[in-house]
Amino acid sequence: NEQGLDINEQEINEQEIKKPENLKLNSLSALLMDGDNNRVLYELNGYKEMPMASTTKIMTCIIALEQGNLNDIISVSSYAASMPDVQLNIRKGEEYYLKDLLYSLMLESHNDVAVAIAEHIGGSVEGFATLMNDKARELGCNNTNFITPNGLDAEGHYTSARDLAVISSYAINNKDFIDITNTSSYQFKEVNNARSFTVTNKNKFLYMMDGAIGIKTGFTGKAGYCFVGAIKRPDRTLISVVLGCGWPPSKNLKWTDTKRLMTYGIENYIRKQIYLDKELGPLYVEDGQISLVNLSVDGDMNILLRDDERVRIDYIIPDKLDAPIERGQEVGCVKYYIDDKLYSEVPVLAENTSARIDYSFCFMRIFKLWSLQ
């Protein structure tokens, strides 16, 4: 059977609670995400496929960290060295540690370095793009397709603000990723000590808001100005994405839009526990050696919520069960809806086992009754 419960019904005055006004943004596409559970808090064309310029390098970096070794030595190809600006100006035949090139990649967004990394990890740019797309699918990003590791304009190279936020939410859980993207400047040398370099972080957002931890800027003629931002505070992690946020000379609009998105998330959302401790069961087990089994459900559903958002909980639990039932078996579910949109589905589990009644069970019951007599 299905039972519904609206946990916002108690004493809500519709006149007092107002929905926040839509933000005035410059971006063609924008999105704000709860980084703790990937719930979309605000979006403007957030699911539209868009070019994303160098924000591509977020995926390039996380693939390199997961599939490479920071101490790997990368040999530069002529193709990598031929990439257009922005570039570190690496030369064919030079050798660099992967760790050093990742700082160059993320702090100054060097396109030649991105290709050198891609060729080392994936065997070729095409091989690396396959790794990027495989990771995107694994993360549930189905409006994304990578062609290049650096984000230079290419046919079929696109993402959505939502997908880019999911990728970023995943990436910031990697300590090495955060260490790199939050570094203000970094020095390194070519392995054979021929040349030395200093790279400095171009992400001004790190100094604009308390708790800012990233992440990556981008610009191409096709994509416009792009930026993925992240804030981590004791009670929340927020990810913002702005795509197509102006063209030259309007390079500062991406900071304006990012601050508006983050401020919206900070001012309008508070953390609430929406789990309700409701008696579930026990349930009768047809033909079970144990006639009743107890039920359990995960009791943590702590999320960011606006005052005007309504939560509904639906309990989908049968009237009875059929043996056999194993401990830990899923026997129903609890569905959480926010403004009638499914947020989460949590399994209801059996707490004990009930085997099916069989001949030996019946014989032992009869034998025990006879023994008692």
Secondary structure as UniProt FT lines:
FT   STRAND          2..6
FT   TURN            7..8
FT   TURN            10..11
FT   TURN            14..16
FT   STRAND          29..34
FT   TURN            35..38
FT   STRAND          39..44
FT   TURN            46..47
FT   HELIX           53..56
FT   HELIX           57..67
FT   TURN            70..71
FT   STRAND          73..75
FT   HELIX           78..81
FT   TURN            92..93
FT   STRAND          95..97
FT   HELIX           98..108
FT   HELIX           111..122
FT   HELIX           125..138
FT   TURN            139..140
FT   TURN            155..156
FT   STRAND          158..159
FT   HELIX           161..171
FT   TURN            172..173
FT   HELIX           175..181
FT   STRAND          185..189
FT   TURN            191..192
FT   STRAND          196..200
FT   HELIX           204..207
FT   TURN            210..211
FT   STRAND          212..220
FT   TURN            221..223
FT   STRAND          224..233
FT   TURN            234..235
FT   STRAND          236..243
FT   TURN            248..249
FT   TURN            251..252
FT   HELIX           253..268
FT   STRAND          270..273
FT   STRAND          283..286
FT   STRAND          292..293
FT   STRAND          295..297
FT   STRAND          302..305
FT   TURN            307..308
FT   STRAND          311..316
FT   STRAND          320..322
FT   TURN            327..328
FT   STRAND          330..338
FT   TURN            339..340
FT   STRAND          341..350
FT   HELIX           359..372
//
